[in-house]
Amino acid sequence: MSENLKLADLLLPDIDKTPDYYEALYPERDLKEGAKVVRVAPSPTGYLHIGTLFTSLVNRITATSSDGIFFTRIEDTDKKREVEGGIENIIDGLNRFGINIDEGFVSGKEEKGVYGPYQQSRRAEIYQTYVKELIRQGLAYPCFCSAEELEETRNVQEKDNIRTGYHGKWAKCRNLSFDEIKEKVEAGLPFVIRLKSPGNEENKVVFDDMIKGKIEMPENDEDFVLLKSDGIPTYHFAHAIDDHLMHTTHVMRGDEWISSVPKHIQLFRLLGFKVPKFAHVSPIMKLDNGAKRKISKRKDPEAAVHFFIEEGFDALCVIEYLMTIAASDFEDFRRANPDKSYKEFKFNLKKMSVSGALFDENKLLDVSKNIVSRMSGKEVSEKILNWAKEFDNEFYSLLSKDTAYTEAIFSIDRDCAKPRKDIAKWKEAKDYVSYFFEELFTPDYTLPENINANDAVAFLNAYKDVYDENDDRQAWFDKIKELCPALGFASETKAYKADPASYKGHAGDLSTVLRIAITGRRNTPDLCSIMKVMGKDKCMERIDRAISSML
């Protein structure tokens, strides 16, 4: 038996399978030609980050556009950083934003698909099998260097202005003999398994990034760690095995991983795997004192996707906005196809920003207003009820008392050719409709400058006698116009503009007085509709209260 075979059995005596076993266990996928198999592989280290949501969307729409597969895989090899409930936070967040998962973790507790398990901490035997094969081939070896020794080496390299890392003459354990290794293993010394890199920094690795184009980098010559001392793999090694066995065709991830591509390409080739296509997504940026920077977990509340949920942005609104960031031609698609789902958009990675798009909250608000304006009153009222139940108990209590009343409120100026665009997020709804609820009603009875209190009171008293809640909008306004002459106001705006000196104002001014009396505001949706929803008794009470305040 060769020394490499003996070394493999010495280091990993419990591994009795070969890579052929797993190659047979995870056969090629039966998909049509051109179908892309993509994944998002988050670490369960906390909340769902906006960057993870964005990258997931890019992966999902890429799979959709090619009739491919989008799967999730949990990369939890770094147990020190893992947060309890982290998987649930991330996967449930993706589901909440409509990122449909074909395979892998489909909820915090459930996974589906035949290429699992989809959690790296449960795949240790698979990784160790492939590591054992690399050891047999003389492409991996044990390293017994302590953290202190590695730190000392790094300090010397930095002092002498030498590229840091475990390479060349600095790879102290690379050439240990079998007997030396056996002695250390039998003595119980902890070890990691490192790649015995055949690379040379003088050589170049060239790859075509599907977003950033052709990239050329030095070949990897570092003997980086494959398996840690606890038998758990590093990200570099685990993702290569997983993407091969799960038949990932395109690795789309944040561009912070570009510097690792030479290591990954080298690994794929040494393992005899087909190298996947790479697409590195630029981070979402933010302006800070005129300078661009990445959105930060520490500085920016919108870095956490939960921020958008708590603010009450509808999931579709956030996704539609992210699509405008993801593809430079998406807005053209949306203008040409206002009623189509974003999922019908033919996504092209080449249309993505190379340097990173700016997060623009004003644009998000505009996108949201447009989408919300096209929703039915029933849909809006249900969504606001659901949001309030989670984030505003007082508002939920008011809305849920009479859901028919709530739906009628949010149906005003909706389902028409030109719906109002007043609500961008559900958090705004409470203030928007507060005048419908006595518990929230805080009126401002300040009158327009051209109308004095006596004229306002006279109009309101007269209007009480003519109001009929069965009138349509035209009949409703005609009654206001009929009261104008006796009060010294012009019935028609045109007449007032032609001879303003002859009138105190016009019918529109008096309708403003009525609006102030009913809602305590000067600007609201259609007042005739508001009054119908409130009911005559409440409207008369409001008018009487306004009269008392104006006297």
N, C-alpha and C positions, 0 to 999 in steps of 0.2 A: 504494500500500500504506500502510495506516495506521501510525502510529508504534508502536502496540502490537504489530502483526504484525512489524514490522521488529525491535522489541526482542526478541520471542520468538526470532526466527531468529538474532539477534546473540548472545544468551545461551546458547541450546541449539541450535547449528547441526546437530548430528548426529542430532537426534530428528526422524524423518520420518513417524512414525505419529501418528494422532489417537486420542482416547479411544474413538471408535466402533470402532476395531479391537479393543480389549480388551473392550468391551462385548459384541461378537459372539463373541470367543474364550471368554468366561466367562459363558455364558447362565444364566438362572434355573435353580434346581434343581427336579427333578421329584419333589416330596414331597407327602404328603397335607396337607390343610388343618390348620393348628394345629401342624405339626411345627416344632420349634425347632432352629435351626442355631446351635451355640455353639462356643466355642473356648477353649483356653488358649494364651497366647502368651508363654512365658517367654524371658528373656534368658539366654544360656549363660555366666553369670558365676560358676559354681561349682556347689555341691551343690544337690540338690532340697530346698527349704525346706518346712517343715510347712504354711506358708500356701499355697504353690503346690499341694501335694497336696490340701489342703482345698478350695481354689477349683476345682481340677480335678475333684474328686469332685462338687461342686455342679453343675458344668457337665455332667459325665457323666450324673448321675442325672436332670438336667433333660432332656437329650436322650433318654435312655431312656424317661422317663415320657411323652414326646410322640411317640415313634417318629421322633425327629429324628436329627441328625448332630452328633457331637462330633469336632472336629479340632484338631490341634496346629499351631502356626505358630511358627517361631523368629524372634524379634525381635532381630537381631544387628547393628543399625545403629551401636551404640556399641562399636567394635572395641577401644578402650582398656581396657574392663572385661572383655572376653571371656577365658575361661579354657579352656585346651586340654582337650578331653574334656568340656566343659560340656554339649554337646547330649546325648552318651551318658549322662552322669550323670542328667540330668533325665528324658529319655524312658524310659531303662531303669528308672529309679526308679518312674515311673508304671506301667509294665508289671508291675513286681514287686509292686505293690500292687493289681493287678487293675483298673486304670483303663483299660478297653479303648478303643483309639483307632480311630475309623472311617476317618480320613483325615488326611493330613499326615504328619509324621514318626511312624512306627510303631516305629522303633528308632533308635539313634544314627546309623545309616548309611543307612537305607531310608525312603523316603516313598512314599505312594500317593495317588491321587486326581487328578482332571482340572482342579483349580483352582490347581495349583502354578505355579512352585516355591513351597514353603511355608517359604522362608527369605528374609528381607527383603534380605539382602546380594546375592541373585541376582535381585532384581526392580527394580534401579535404573532400567532403561529405562522400566518401567511408570510409576514415580513421576515421572520427568522428563517423560514424555508429558503427564501431567495438570498438572504445574506449567507446562509450556509453554502449555497451554490457558488456565490462569488468567492468565498474562502477556498472552496475546492479548486476553483480556476486560478487561484493566486491573485485575485483582484480585491481582496479585503484581508484585514489583519487586526489583531487585538492591540489596543493601546492602553498602557498602564499608567500614563502620566497623570499626576494629581493636578487638581485645580491650581495649586500653588506653583507647580512646575510650569504649567501653561502660562500663568500670569507672569512668571519670571521671564520666560521666553519672549512674551509679547513686549515686556518692558525693554529688553535688550534690542529687539527689532525696532521699536519706536525710537530708542536712543540713537541707534546707528542709521536711522532713516531707511530702514528695510521694510518691504511690504510684509505686513503682519500675516500670520496664519501658519498652519501646520503643513509645511511643504519643504521640499529639498532637504538640505542638511538639518532643518529644524524638526523634521519628522523623526523623532528620536527612536520610536518603537518600530519603524518601518522594516528594519532589517534584523529584527531579533530572530534567533534560531528557534527551531521547534523545541529544543531542550530548554532554552531560556524561558520560552513562553510557558511550557509545561510546569516548570519549577514555580513560576509566579502564580499560575492558576491553582496549583496544588497548595500553595501557601495562602490562598484565599484573597489574593490581591484583587480589588475591583478593576474592571476593564470595560472599555467601550470597543465597538468594532468600527474601524475606519475603512474608507475606500482607498485602495492603493491606486491612486490616479496615474494613468499613463500620459497625462496631458503635459503640454509645454506652453508656458506663458507667451513664448515668442510666436506661437501659431495663433491663427484667428478662427473664431467661430462666427459664421454668417447665418442669419436666419431672417425670414420675411415675416415681420409682425403685421398682422392683418389690419391693425389700426395705425401703427406708427411707421410702417414700411420697412425697408431693409435696415438691419442693425448688425454691426460688426463689433465683436468684443474679443478680448484675449481668451484663449482656451483655458479651461480650469486645470490647475496643477496642484490644487490643495487636496490633501488626504482628509476630507471632511468626515464627520461622524455619520455612520449609518444607523447603528443601534447604540442607545445609551446603556449605561451600566445596569439598569433595571430591565433590559430587554425590550424596551419600548423604542420605536424608531424615531428619527428626526423627521421633520416635515419633508425635507428634500427626498428622503428615501421612500417614506410612506406614500407620498402623493404619486410618485412614479409607478410604484407597484399597483396602487389603486386605479390610477387612470388607465393603465394597461389592461388590468383584469376587468374593469368596468367598461372598457372600450370607448373611452372618451376620445372624441375626434378633435375637439377644439378646447384648449385651456384658455379661458377668458377670466382674467383676474386683475387686481390693482397693479399699477405700473411700478410699485415699490419692489416687485418681484423680478423686474428686468435684469437686475444685477446677478440674479441666481440662475438665469437661463443657461449659461455655459455649464454649470454643474448639472442641471437637469438634462440637457441634451446629452452630455457625457454619460450620465446614468442610464438613460433610455438605450443608448447605443451599446453600452457594456452589458446590459441585461438582455440584449437581443430584441428589444421592443421597437415598434414603429414610433417615431417621434411625432407627437400631436402638433397641430397648428397652434400657434400662440397669438393671442390678442390681448394686449395690455391696456387696460382702461385707465385713462387719466382721472385723477381725483376731482371731485367737485370743489371749486375754489370759492373764496370769499374776499371781498375788498376790505382791507383794514388800513385806514389812514392812507388810502390811495394805492396801496401795494397789494398784490394778489398773494394769498396764502391758502393752504388746505383748510377745509373746515375742520375744526378741532373739537375733540371730546371735552377738553378742559374749558375752552372759551365760548363755545357756541351751543346754545340749547337745541338748535335745529340739527345738530349732529346726531342726536338720538331720534329715531323714528317716532318714539312715544310722544315727542313734542308735538308732532303733527296730529296725532290721535287726540291728545289732550286739548289742543287748540280747536279741534273740531273740523279739521280739513277732511273732506270726504276722500276715501281711499282712491277713487278714480281720479279726482282732481290732482292729487299728488303724483299719481302715475302718469297722467297726461302731461303734467309739467315736466316730469323727468324725461318723458319722450322728446320734448322739445330740446332738452339738453343732450340726449343720446344721439339724435339724428338731425342734421342740419336741414333736411328736407321734410321733416315731419309736419311742420306748420303749413307747408304747401299742400300736403295730403289732407290735413284737417280742414283747410279752407275749401278744398274741392269736395270733401266728403264729410260734411258736418255731422251726419248721423251714423257714420260707420264706426265700428269698434276699432280702437287702436291696434287690436290684434290682427286686423286685416292689412295693416301697413306692411309693405315689403321692406324689411329692415336690411340695411347694408352697413357692415362694419366700417367701410371706407368713408362713410359720412360722419363718423364720430370725430370729436375734437382731439387733436394730437396733444394739445397742451393743457386741456382741462377747462370746462365751462364754468362760468360764474353762477353762483346761487343768487337768484334775484327774487326776493320775497314779493316785490310789487307785481312781477310777472306771474308768480304763483297765485296771487290774489285775483289777478285778471282772468287767468285760466279758470280758477275756481268759480268766479262769478258767472262766467259764460256757461259752465257745465251745470251749476246749480239752477241757473235761470231756465234751463230746458227740462228740469225735473218736474214731475207732477206735484200738486199740493199734497197728495197722499204720501208720495215717496219722501218729500222733504219733511213732513210732519213725523213720519216714522223714524227717519234718520235722526232728527233732532231729539225725539223722545229717547231713543237708544243712547245717544250721546249724553243727554242730561241725566239719565238714570245712573250713568257711571261717574259723571263729573260735576253735576250741579243738582243736588237733592231738592232744593227749594223750587227751582224751575221745573224739575220733573214732576213734583207734587202738583203744581199748578196745571201743567200740560195734561197730566194723566187723569185729572178729575173729570174731564169731558173731552174725549178724543175726537168727537165729531166737531166740537167747537175749535179745537186745535187744528184739525185738518182744514176747516173753513178759513181760519186765519191765514194759513200758509198757502191757500189756493188763490188768494187775492192777487190780481195782476199776473197770474200764471196761466199756462195753457192758452196763450194768445200769440198773435203774430210778433209782438214786440214785448216780451216779458221784462219786468224790471230786473236789474242786476244789483240788488242791494246786499245780498248775503254771499259772502265768500267762504265762511266757516261757521260751524254750528255755534261756536262760542259767541258770535255776534247776534244770534237770534234773540237772546233774552232782552237786550236793549231795543232791538228792532221792533219787537211786538209788545213791549212792556205796557203800553197804554191799554191793551186789551184786558189787563188784569188789575183789579183795584189794589192788590197787594204790592204791585210794582209801579203804579201810576204816580208819577211826580210831575205835574203839569207846569209849563211855563206860559203864563197868560200875557206875555208881552205882545202888544199889538203892533201892527205895521205903523210907521211914522205918520202916514196920511189919514189914520183913522183914530178918532178919540173914543174914549170909553163910553160916552153917552150914545154915540152912533152905533157902537158895537152892541151895547145892551138893547137898544131899540130894535136892531136887526134880529138879534137872537130871540127876543120876545115875540116878534112878528113871525119868525121862522117856526117856532114851536107850534103855531096854529095851522101851518100848512104842510108840515112834514108828513109824508106817507111812505112807510117802509116798503110798499109794493111798487113804488115808482122805479122805472129804469133810469139809467144815467142821464138821459136827455130830459126826461120829465123832472127828475130831481134838480137838475141845474136850471131848468126853465122856471121853477118856482123861486129860486134865488133871484133870477133876473126880473121876475114880476114884482118883487119887493123893492127893487132898486129906485124907481122914480119917486116914490113917496118918501124915501130916505135921502134923496138928493144924490143918488149914484147913477151912473150910466149903465143901462142894461147890456150894452155892447161895448167891448173894448175899443172898437174902431171909432165909435162916437166920442168916447173919452179922449182918445188920442187926437182927434180932430179939434176938440175944444175943451181942453183940460180945465180951463178957468171956470167952466159952467158946472162942474161936477166935483163932488168930494172924492170920488174914485169910481171904480167900475165893479161889475158883478164878480170878477175874479178876486178883488180885494175882500168882498163880503164872504166869498167861499173860504178865504184864508181865515177870516174871523171864526167861521164855523169849524174849520179844521182845528184851530187852536183850542176852541171850546171842547171839542170831542176828544182830541188826542193830546192836547198840550204841546203840539209841534206845528211847525209851518210846512214841513216836508214829509209826506207819507205816501203810501200807495193810494189808489182810487178811494176817495172819501165816501162816495155813495156805497161802495162795496163794504167798506169798514163799518159803516152805520148799520147795514143790513145784518152783518155778522154779529155785531154787538147787540142788536135788538133795540126796539123803540124805547122801552122803559129805561135802559141804561143810557141811551143817547139823551133822553130828556133830563135825566139826573145830571149828566155831564154839563148840559147847557145851563141848568139852574146853578150848578156849582160855579161855572165860569161867570155867570151874571153876578153872583154874590161877590166874587173876587174882583170884578171890574168896577163895581159901584163905589 
